[in-house]
Amino acid sequence: MLEHFFQCPYCWEEVSMLLDPSVSQTYVEDCEVCCNPMKVSVHFENGELISFQAENLEQ
């Protein structure tokens, strides 16, 4: 597992997620600070994080 730090698109607090480098995926997860749902898109190639995006679902 890989720990990744980023800013929540709602509350702008720094949060972290544990990511599985064996799979690229898009899913919805709640912010651990403000509890708002974020659309998270993660892309790995050969176990290396290529892109990470956490979006506000209201966009």
Sequence and secondary structure as in RCSB ss.txt:
>XXXX:A:sequence
MLEHFFQCPYCWEEVSMLLDPSVSQTYVEDCEVCCNPMKVSVHFENGELISFQAENLEQ
>XXXX:A:secstr
 EEEEEE TTT  EEEEEE TT  EEEEEE TTT  EEEEEEEEETTEEEEEEEEETT 
